[in-house]
Each structure stands twice: as C-alpha cells, then as structure tokens.
Amino acid sequence: MGLPALQFFECYSNEILDFVCEIEPPKIESIDYEILVDSDEHDHRLKLLYGNVK
C-alpha cells in the first residue's frame, strides 16, 4: 500500500516538456521538463511535493 497523496489548496502549476527524438531508428534522445508551482502552502509542504516529483 502506497503513501496517501498530499492535498494542496490554491495550488497552480504549469508544466513544460521538451524532448528530442530520432526518426530512424526510432528513439528518444533526451527529455527535459520543468514544473512551475505557485502556492500559498508552507515551505515544508512544498519540499514534500518536490520530493515526490523528483
């Protein structure tokens, strides 16, 4: 059984995904992502969120 999900209030996020792929042979060369979070939560809870995403 996994850990319960954190509940956040007034939390907004924006995800940016960028990847490079090769057509022949088909494969993904690299994946870069950025997650921006805007929240009024305490720093401790945001650090828990960061740990879950990482």
BAGU-87555 format. One record per atom (N, C-alpha, C): residue number from 1; residue in one letter; atom name; x, z, y. Coordinates in steps of 0.02 Angstrom, whole numbers, always signed. Example, Ala and Ser with C-alpha at 12.3 -4.5 7.8 and 13.67 -1.06 7.14 Angstrom:
BEGIN
KOLMAR    k  r   a       x       z       y
KOLMAR    1  A   N    +660    +390    -284
KOLMAR    1  A  CA    +615    +390    -225
KOLMAR    1  A   C    +660    +390    -165
KOLMAR    2  S   N    +642    +354    -112
KOLMAR    2  S  CA    +684    +357     -53
KOLMAR    2  S   C    +645    +394      +2
//
This chain:
BEGIN
KOLMAR    k  r   a       x       z       y
KOLMAR    1  M   N     +43      +0     -59
KOLMAR    1  M  CA      +0      +0      +0
KOLMAR    1  M   C     +45      +0     +62
KOLMAR    2  G   N     +31     -46    +110
KOLMAR    2  G  CA     +71     -51    +170
KOLMAR    2  G   C     +51      -1    +223
KOLMAR    3  L   N     +90      -1    +276
KOLMAR    3  L  CA     +76     +43    +332
KOLMAR    3  L   C     +17     +16    +373
KOLMAR    4  P   N     -22     +59    +406
KOLMAR    4  P  CA     -77     +35    +447
KOLMAR    4  P   C     -51      -2    +508
KOLMAR    5  A   N     -89     -51    +531
KOLMAR    5  A  CA     -71     -89    +590
KOLMAR    5  A   C     -78     -46    +653
KOLMAR    6  L   N     -34     -57    +701
KOLMAR    6  L  CA     -38     -22    +765
KOLMAR    6  L   C     -95     -52    +806
KOLMAR    7  Q   N    -135     -10    +837
KOLMAR    7  Q  CA    -189     -33    +881
KOLMAR    7  Q   C    -165     -27    +954
KOLMAR    8  F   N    -165     -82    +990
KOLMAR    8  F  CA    -144     -83   +1060
KOLMAR    8  F   C    -205     -99   +1103
KOLMAR    9  F   N    -206     -69   +1162
KOLMAR    9  F  CA    -259     -82   +1210
KOLMAR    9  F   C    -230    -117   +1270
KOLMAR   10  E   N    -269    -164   +1298
KOLMAR   10  E  CA    -247    -201   +1357
KOLMAR   10  E   C    -177    -231   +1346
KOLMAR   11  C   N    -170    -266   +1292
KOLMAR   11  C  CA    -106    -296   +1274
KOLMAR   11  C   C    -114    -372   +1273
KOLMAR   12  Y   N     -71    -407   +1309
KOLMAR   12  Y  CA     -74    -480   +1312
KOLMAR   12  Y   C      -7    -507   +1289
KOLMAR   13  S   N      -9    -563   +1253
KOLMAR   13  S  CA     +53    -591   +1228
KOLMAR   13  S   C     +53    -667   +1237
KOLMAR   14  N   N    +113    -694   +1240
KOLMAR   14  N  CA    +124    -766   +1244
KOLMAR   14  N   C    +180    -782   +1195
KOLMAR   15  E   N    +168    -828   +1150
KOLMAR   15  E  CA    +218    -846   +1100
KOLMAR   15  E   C    +244    -916   +1115
KOLMAR   16  I   N    +310    -924   +1111
KOLMAR   16  I  CA    +342    -988   +1121
KOLMAR   16  I   C    +382   -1004   +1058
KOLMAR   17  L   N    +368   -1062   +1029
KOLMAR   17  L  CA    +401   -1083    +967
KOLMAR   17  L   C    +434   -1150    +978
KOLMAR   18  D   N    +497   -1155    +958
KOLMAR   18  D  CA    +535   -1217    +965
KOLMAR   18  D   C    +573   -1228    +900
KOLMAR   19  F   N    +566   -1287    +871
KOLMAR   19  F  CA    +603   -1300    +810
KOLMAR   19  F   C    +631   -1371    +810
KOLMAR   20  V   N    +685   -1379    +773
KOLMAR   20  V  CA    +718   -1444    +766
KOLMAR   20  V   C    +714   -1463    +693
KOLMAR   21  C   N    +689   -1523    +679
KOLMAR   21  C  CA    +684   -1545    +609
KOLMAR   21  C   C    +718   -1612    +601
KOLMAR   22  E   N    +737   -1624    +539
KOLMAR   22  E  CA    +768   -1687    +519
KOLMAR   22  E   C    +717   -1725    +477
KOLMAR   23  I   N    +710   -1790    +489
KOLMAR   23  I  CA    +660   -1830    +453
KOLMAR   23  I   C    +685   -1849    +383
KOLMAR   24  E   N    +747   -1871    +378
KOLMAR   24  E  CA    +772   -1895    +314
KOLMAR   24  E   C    +839   -1863    +298
KOLMAR   25  P   N    +847   -1821    +251
KOLMAR   25  P  CA    +795   -1791    +209
KOLMAR   25  P   C    +756   -1740    +250
KOLMAR   26  P   N    +693   -1729    +234
KOLMAR   26  P  CA    +653   -1682    +273
KOLMAR   26  P   C    +677   -1610    +267
KOLMAR   27  K   N    +695   -1582    +324
KOLMAR   27  K  CA    +715   -1511    +325
KOLMAR   27  K   C    +712   -1485    +397
KOLMAR   28  I   N    +704   -1421    +403
KOLMAR   28  I  CA    +704   -1389    +469
KOLMAR   28  I   C    +774   -1365    +484
KOLMAR   29  E   N    +802   -1390    +539
KOLMAR   29  E  CA    +870   -1372    +560
KOLMAR   29  E   C    +873   -1302    +590
KOLMAR   30  S   N    +826   -1288    +635
KOLMAR   30  S  CA    +826   -1222    +669
KOLMAR   30  S   C    +757   -1206    +694
KOLMAR   31  I   N    +744   -1141    +701
KOLMAR   31  I  CA    +682   -1115    +731
KOLMAR   31  I   C    +700   -1061    +781
KOLMAR   32  D   N    +677   -1068    +842
KOLMAR   32  D  CA    +686   -1018    +894
KOLMAR   32  D   C    +616    -996    +917
KOLMAR   33  Y   N    +609    -931    +930
KOLMAR   33  Y  CA    +545    -907    +954
KOLMAR   33  Y   C    +555    -852   +1005
KOLMAR   34  E   N    +506    -845   +1048
KOLMAR   34  E  CA    +506    -793   +1100
KOLMAR   34  E   C    +435    -766   +1104
KOLMAR   35  I   N    +429    -701   +1104
KOLMAR   35  I  CA    +364    -668   +1110
KOLMAR   35  I   C    +367    -624   +1173
KOLMAR   36  L   N    +323    -640   +1220
KOLMAR   36  L  CA    +319    -601   +1282
KOLMAR   36  L   C    +257    -557   +1279
KOLMAR   37  V   N    +266    -492   +1290
KOLMAR   37  V  CA    +210    -445   +1286
KOLMAR   37  V   C    +203    -409   +1353
KOLMAR   38  D   N    +142    -407   +1378
KOLMAR   38  D  CA    +125    -370   +1439
KOLMAR   38  D   C     +75    -316   +1419
KOLMAR   39  S   N     +95    -253   +1427
KOLMAR   39  S  CA     +52    -198   +1404
KOLMAR   39  S   C     +65    -135   +1446
KOLMAR   40  D   N     +14     -93   +1449
KOLMAR   40  D  CA     +21     -28   +1482
KOLMAR   40  D   C     +39     +27   +1432
KOLMAR   41  E   N     +55      +9   +1370
KOLMAR   41  E  CA     +72     +58   +1319
KOLMAR   41  E   C    +138     +93   +1336
KOLMAR   42  H   N    +147    +153   +1308
KOLMAR   42  H  CA    +209    +190   +1317
KOLMAR   42  H   C    +268    +154   +1283
KOLMAR   43  D   N    +328    +165   +1309
KOLMAR   43  D  CA    +387    +132   +1282
KOLMAR   43  D   C    +395    +144   +1207
KOLMAR   44  H   N    +380    +204   +1184
KOLMAR   44  H  CA    +387    +220   +1113
KOLMAR   44  H   C    +345    +173   +1070
KOLMAR   45  R   N    +283    +161   +1090
KOLMAR   45  R  CA    +239    +117   +1051
KOLMAR   45  R   C    +263     +44   +1054
KOLMAR   46  L   N    +290     +23   +1111
KOLMAR   46  L  CA    +316     -45   +1117
KOLMAR   46  L   C    +378     -54   +1073
KOLMAR   47  K   N    +418      -1   +1067
KOLMAR   47  K  CA    +476      -4   +1022
KOLMAR   47  K   C    +454      -9    +949
KOLMAR   48  L   N    +399     +24    +931
KOLMAR   48  L  CA    +371     +17    +863
KOLMAR   48  L   C    +348     -55    +851
KOLMAR   49  L   N    +316     -84    +901
KOLMAR   49  L  CA    +293    -154    +895
KOLMAR   49  L   C    +354    -200    +886
KOLMAR   50  Y   N    +406    -190    +926
KOLMAR   50  Y  CA    +466    -230    +921
KOLMAR   50  Y   C    +497    -225    +851
KOLMAR   51  G   N    +498    -164    +824
KOLMAR   51  G  CA    +525    -155    +756
KOLMAR   51  G   C    +484    -191    +704
KOLMAR   52  N   N    +419    -194    +713
KOLMAR   52  N  CA    +376    -230    +665
KOLMAR   52  N   C    +386    -305    +669
KOLMAR   53  V   N    +395    -331    +729
KOLMAR   53  V  CA    +403    -403    +738
KOLMAR   53  V   C    +472    -426    +714
KOLMAR   54  K   N    +522    -384    +728
KOLMAR   54  K  CA    +591    -401    +709
KOLMAR   54  K   C    +596    -404    +635
//
